[in-house]
Amino acid sequence: MKRTTSLKILLIPLLLILMFSLIGCVEEKKSFTGDEEADQRLLPLLKLLDTQTDEQQRYGIMEQIISILRSKNMSEELKLFVNDYLSRYPEDTYNGYYLLILATLYDEEGAHDIAAIYYNRLIKSYEDLMIKGQSVHYYSLNKLLADTSSNLKKIEYYRELINRFSSEVDKGLIYYNLAKACEAEGLWEDSIGYYRKFLDAPPTVIPGLPNVYNETAHYINFHYSGKDWTRETLEGLVNSVKYAIRTRNGSRLKRYMSEDFFMMSWGQDRYDPFTEIPMDLSYFLKSSVWYNRNLETDSNNSEAFLKTGGWSYRIKTWYLYFNRVHYPVDPEINGRWEWAGIYFGDQL
């Protein structure tokens, strides 16, 4: 009798523990977020999601659940929920989109490095999806571009955009950006190729560069030119030009002029197509032409000015303009000097 009583006493705590455990399970099913209003909307959807085998039907339910959690700013709960879903349904066709949700959540928190992991994963591991009329791969590539400072990664992302979404992107802008990124990495031939594609692409606008087409065309022309007018030193080039003027040797003077030689007033833009005047300086070479002994005081390590006059009674002063060549493609040419053009009139 005593043994029976003792056994009953031992069983009571075990029964109580079991009962409270069951109550706890029931309570868990009654709460998903701790927000009563949200749970009333979410719990039926979660129950329905567990019974659904069709991916498209599950996607519709997932969209509702995601929308509710987003509206309640429950980012952490949403992350846990989506990760749990991905582990339960690893072959789901819509998993690329669910990864995009995770990437977006981390992006919004400023955790761009983590977001990039998800963006890259969905691009490389999952087929593209059209969600609400937009490609998740296209969206992700643009987000990756916006958040990276690596030129090599930019090259990768720009190339994928132009290869896969050529009908949707601004080709001119992408080719120009590709050229710049390749240039920054020392991929000179690639950069030249992309600059040429930029010139051939439909017209676009490059912010802050109103004359970008003329500048790029000049750069391309220089690349394919002989560059035989360049000189190693500024002093040597200026002395050669002075000698040609002093001896009134037009053919020698022409030899030192750059291929894209300009002649313009101070207010014009160097890359304005109307500055390349096909004028033979030999016609103006006469005994009245003079030049200063020294360069102008505002000359520097990148550009120089030599004041001259007597070329024409209409415009009494001409400034010969010299600049250092920026052409990292070829170290033997980069840093040399060229006589690039002439400014008419006194400096503004």
Secondary structure, DSSP 8 states (H G I E B T S, - for coil): -HHHHHHHHHHHHHHHHHHHHHHHHHHHHH-SSS-HHHHHHHHHHHHHHHH---HHHHHHHHHHHHHHHHHTT-HHHHHHHHHHHHHH-TT-TTHHHHHHHHHHHHHHTT-HHHHHHHHHHHHHHS---EETTEEHHHHHHHHHHHH---HHHHHHHHHHHHHH-TTTS-HHHHHHHHHHHHHHTT-HHHHHHHHHHHHHS-----TT-TTHHHHHHHHHHHHHS--TT-BS-HHHHHHHHHHHHHTT-HHHHHHTEEEEEEEEETTS-TT-GGG-----GGGG--TT-EE-SS--TT--SSEEEEEEE-S-SSS-EEEEEEEE---TT-TTTTT-EEEEEEEESS--
